[in-house]
């Protein structure tokens, strides 16, 4: 029993350990989710940043085109119509143009450079007022713009700026009649601080959201795990107590979820173990008593015969008592052996065809003296015809013997025992009914349990172990039959068992 209890203890400890693994898995999942959140935020930030960058570049391109168109229109409108004329940006008065560009730069928060073809800046319009030299040369960007027709990107504009800016350049191209060419280049730049700030803000939002989500998840999981682990810890502790033989510990049933169901099942198991332990102790005490009493009786009578205390004329009388006690010990040992064989699945059925009536009559004759002594009336025996059945003759004899023994034992003085054997299309049914106190209704479902003894039987059957009806049911079930009991308390008790007519040929 102790090993069995340790098994339950280890089982619940394993459940607790699995719960700890669950917490570890949840923690790992949270970390994965957290980093997944960061990756998603980073990807989304990159996508949004690229979108904003492209939009910024397109906006600057539109502004550069607007400035270029404005300048070319002004230059051409102030020039004579001559197809052979070559136009130069520095050949015109730019005061009015520069004033317009100043308003444009201030309105759009950009810097505007208008350069000659050689890259020398002719007009510089900056909102930040960082340029003090009137001449700035930007040959690389100008050359690239004149060759490719446009330029866009980011950079420091040849070291003019201390930090990267968005840069867009467009050639100032003219066409008048058959004459066309490039006057110069217009360059528009804008700060990237707003996009950088926006990117930083998005990253901060995602990081703060991820940290907040992780913190809330950890808090929720901690509360959930504590509520889940607490009863499991109690169960593990109780299981350890079971391993020490203490079955009084119970777990509080506080929830209606799976843990609550587990607590209910655990407490039911504890009740079952406690009941089994009580029955086991009672069984050991009963077996000890059953073995000690007849052995004491046998030893006493034999010693009395050997030392002459019992006179020779009474030897036969006391030897018959010794013989009865030996037979009682033999039945007890046989019952225990059969019980062990049934539990281990080792009891084999030796099928034979035999007369059930013969076994019934033989057993009744065995109890003839007790029946006459208590003035018990036997009914129905003379009206039964031979009934042949298939089964293990010795085991069925034990079934009949146990049922008749119980009937004789619990029949009231001057009462009756009634027998009956009938057949139907499927089985042969044996029936035995006896008058007396009978069995309480609430105990009918328990009387076939191992070691169970009714309250009334304790007063009349102090020597019983509560194994007789358990063995009867087990033997009948091995034969494929059924057994049932009925009673009206204070009047009678009835037992019936059936043996199937059709058996597997391999077993016959």
Buried (B, 14 or more C-beta within 10 A) or exposed (E): EEEEBBEBBBEBBEBBEEBEEBBEEBBEEBEEBBEEBBEEBBEEBEEBBEEBBEEBBEBBBEBBBBBBEBBBEBBBEEBEEEEEEEBBBEEBEBEEBBEBBBEBBEEBEBBBBBBBBEBBBBBBBBBEEEBEEEEBEBEEBBBBBBEEEBBBEBBEBEEBBEEBBBBBBBBBBBEBEEEEBBBBBBBBBBBBEEBEEBBEEBBEEBBEEBEEBBEEBEEEBEEEBEEBBEBBBBBBBBBBBBBEEEBEBBBEBEBEEEBBEBBEEBBEBBEEBBEBBEBEEBBEEBBEEBEEBBEEBBEBBBEBBEEEEBEEEEEEEBBEEBEEBBEBBEBBEEBBEBBEEBEEEEBEBEBEEBBBBBBBBEBBEBBEEEBEEBEBEBEBBEEBEEBEBBBBBBBBBBBBBBBBBBBBBBBEEEBBBBBBBEEEEEBBBBBBBBBBBBBBEEBBEEBBEBBBBBEBBEEEBEEBBBBBBBBBBBBBBBBBBBBEBBBEBEEBBBBBBBBBBEBEEEBE
